[in-house]
């Protein structure tokens, strides 16, 4: 599907990594790994990991999941046969992630400070 989109509309093509995004993401990873920041989190998480991901290191994600589970509700979905772009793969991969995310959002409705809009 992604390949079809970029063939239809050239504006969707990119040539290189978005370096600004990558820099900010790296800063976020450093902050997310700090125990004092994790201890402040008071919302549930749905985290999906892919067994065949060549970009994201699952061991690092699993360490953060372990830390999060000590302070909040975490749903971890692991797909052994999935790669990095999980939403672009199959319904069998996509559906459980979407369903769990919707459940998480519905559990937050009406709570102070949360608005799905």
C-alpha positions in Angstrom: 0.0 0.0 0.0 2.8 2.4 0.9 4.5 1.8 -2.4 1.3 2.6 -4.3 0.8 5.8 -2.4 4.2 7.2 -3.3 3.8 6.2 -6.9 0.5 8.0 -7.1 1.7 11.2 -5.3 5.4 12.2 -5.6 5.0 14.6 -2.6 4.9 11.5 -0.3 8.3 10.4 -1.3 11.4 11.1 0.8 15.0 10.6 0.0 16.7 10.5 3.3 16.2 10.1 7.0 14.4 13.1 8.7 17.4 14.0 10.9 15.5 16.4 13.1 13.0 13.7 13.9 15.7 11.2 14.6 17.6 13.6 17.0 14.4 14.4 18.9 13.6 10.7 19.2 17.0 9.9 20.6 16.5 12.6 23.2 13.2 11.1 24.0 14.7 7.6 24.4 17.3 9.0 26.9 14.5 10.7 28.9 12.3 7.6 28.8 14.9 5.4 30.3 15.3 7.5 33.4 13.6 5.9 36.4 12.5 9.2 37.8 10.6 10.0 34.6 9.0 6.5 34.4 7.8 6.9 38.0 5.8 9.9 37.0 3.7 8.1 34.4 0.1 7.6 35.5 -1.6 6.4 32.3 -1.9 3.0 30.7 0.2 2.0 27.7 -0.2 -0.3 24.7 3.2 -1.3 23.3 3.7 -3.5 20.3 7.0 -5.1 19.4 7.9 -7.0 16.3 10.0 -10.2 16.2 11.6 -9.4 12.9 12.2 -5.7 13.5 15.5 -4.6 12.0 15.2 -1.0 13.2 14.0 -1.0 16.8 15.9 -3.0 19.4 13.3 -5.1 21.3 15.6 -5.7 24.3 15.6 -1.9 25.1 11.9 -1.7 24.7 11.4 -4.7 27.0 13.5 -3.1 29.7 11.2 0.0 29.6 8.1 -2.2 29.6 9.4 -3.9 32.8 9.9 -0.6 34.4 6.5 0.7 33.3 4.8 -2.4 34.7 5.9 -1.4 38.2 4.1 1.9 38.0 1.2 1.6 35.6 -0.9 -0.7 33.4 0.9 -1.9 30.3 -0.4 -4.2 27.5 2.5 -5.6 25.6 1.7 -7.2 22.2 4.5 -9.1 20.6 4.3 -10.3 17.0 7.0 -12.9 16.2 6.6 -12.7 12.4 6.2 -9.0 12.1 8.7 -6.4 11.0 9.1 -2.7 11.8 6.0 -1.3 10.0 3.5 -3.4 11.9 0.5 -1.4 10.7 1.4 -1.9 7.1 1.5 -5.7 7.3 -1.6 -7.8 7.8 -4.9 -7.6 9.6 -3.7 -10.4 11.9 -0.9 -8.1 13.2 -2.8 -4.8 13.0 -6.2 -5.8 14.5 -5.0 -6.8 18.1 -3.0 -3.6 18.4 -5.9 -1.4 17.3 -8.4 -3.3 19.5 -6.1 -2.9 22.6 -5.5 0.7 21.9 -9.2 1.4 21.6 -9.8 -0.4 24.9 -7.1 1.7 26.5 -8.6 5.0 25.2 -12.1 3.9 26.3 -10.7 3.2 29.8 -9.5 6.8 30.0 -12.7 8.5 28.9 -13.9 11.0 31.5 -10.7 10.9 33.5 -9.2 14.3 34.5 -6.8 15.6 31.9 -7.7 13.2 29.1 -9.5 14.1 25.9 -9.5 11.8 22.9 -10.1 14.8 20.7 
